[in-house]
Amino acid sequence: MECPACGGPVTIEVGPNQPLSASVADALLAADENEQITVTRNCWACGWNEERSVSIDSIEITEGEAHVVKRAVLLNEITDELSTIDSLATLKDVLAEVRRQRRLEPTTTETDRDTTGE
């Protein structure tokens, strides 16, 4: 984020009862009803600053479907594994195997698949 006054870097601080490393998203997710979260933006180059407050009036929580959550976890694990592979040949082999498996797999809907691998 750039300072609107000088274009320098801006730091963001979340408060008042948050650790220094807290992000705005983390503060919002940890908030309770009727809580107020203050976000301060500071430019240490020119001294510009801005403070904004967010008041939490109500919180609605919707839990996701179990198979969607399991699928997301597996996709993250696969992505993490693939990102550690340096060999282009290995990545090509993995892609070819995935495509082969998909061709062999009977047609099913996403919700019919067992995403746990069990």
C-alpha positions in Angstrom: 0.0 0.0 0.0 1.3 3.4 -0.9 0.9 6.7 1.0 -1.6 9.0 -0.8 0.5 12.0 0.2 4.0 11.0 -0.9 3.8 7.5 -2.4 5.9 6.0 0.3 5.2 2.7 2.0 2.4 2.6 4.5 2.2 0.4 7.6 -1.1 -0.9 9.0 -1.7 -1.4 12.7 -4.9 -3.1 14.0 -6.1 -2.4 17.5 -6.8 -1.7 20.2 -6.6 -5.2 21.7 -4.7 -7.0 18.9 -1.1 -8.1 18.7 1.2 -6.0 16.5 1.3 -8.7 13.8 -2.5 -9.0 13.5 -4.0 -8.5 10.1 -7.3 -6.8 9.5 -8.8 -10.1 8.4 -7.6 -11.9 11.5 -9.0 -9.1 13.7 -12.4 -9.2 12.0 -12.6 -13.0 12.3 -11.7 -12.9 16.0 -14.1 -10.0 16.8 -17.2 -10.4 19.0 -20.5 -8.6 18.5 -20.5 -4.9 19.6 -16.7 -4.8 19.4 -14.9 -2.0 17.7 -11.7 -2.6 15.7 -9.4 0.4 14.9 -7.2 0.3 11.8 -4.4 2.9 11.7 -2.4 3.5 8.5 0.9 5.4 8.9 3.5 6.7 6.5 6.9 6.9 8.2 8.3 8.9 5.3 6.1 12.0 5.5 4.1 11.5 8.7 0.7 11.0 7.0 -1.7 8.8 9.0 -5.3 7.8 8.9 -7.4 6.0 11.5 -10.6 4.1 10.7 -12.9 2.2 13.0 -15.1 -0.7 12.2 -18.0 -1.6 14.6 -19.3 -5.1 14.6 -23.1 -5.0 14.9 -23.8 -8.6 14.3 -22.0 -11.8 13.3 -23.5 -14.5 11.1 -21.6 -17.8 10.9 -22.3 -20.3 8.2 -20.5 -23.6 8.4 -19.3 -25.1 5.1 -20.2 -28.6 3.9 -17.8 -31.2 5.1 -16.9 -32.5 1.7 -16.2 -29.0 0.4 -13.8 -28.4 3.4 -12.1 -31.8 2.9 -11.7 -31.1 -0.9 -10.2 -27.6 -0.1 -7.7 -29.2 2.4 -6.6 -31.8 -0.2 -6.2 -29.2 -2.9 -4.0 -27.1 -0.6 -1.9 -30.2 0.3 -1.5 -31.1 -3.4 -0.6 -27.5 -4.3 2.0 -27.4 -1.4 3.6 -30.7 -2.6 3.7 -29.5 -6.2 5.3 -26.2 -5.3 8.2 -28.0 -3.8 9.0 -30.0 -7.0 11.8 -28.3 -9.0 12.1 -30.8 -11.8 10.1 -29.9 -14.9 10.1 -33.5 -16.0 8.6 -34.6 -12.7 5.8 -32.0 -13.0 5.0 -33.1 -16.5 4.9 -36.7 -15.3 2.5 -35.8 -12.5 0.2 -33.9 -14.9 0.2 -36.8 -17.3 -0.7 -39.2 -14.5 -3.5 -36.9 -13.2 -5.0 -36.7 -16.7 -4.7 -40.5 -17.2 -6.5 -41.1 -13.9 -9.3 -38.6 -14.9 -9.8 -40.5 -18.2 -10.1 -43.8 -16.3 -12.4 -42.4 -13.7 -16.1 -43.1 -14.1 -18.2 -39.9 -14.6 -19.4 -38.7 -11.2 -20.4 -35.4 -9.7 -18.1 -33.6 -7.4 -20.2 -34.4 -4.4 -20.3 -38.1 -5.1 -16.5 -38.4 -5.0 -14.8 -39.6 -1.8 -12.4 -36.7 -1.2 -10.7 -38.3 1.8 -8.9 -40.9 -0.3 -10.3 -43.6 1.9 
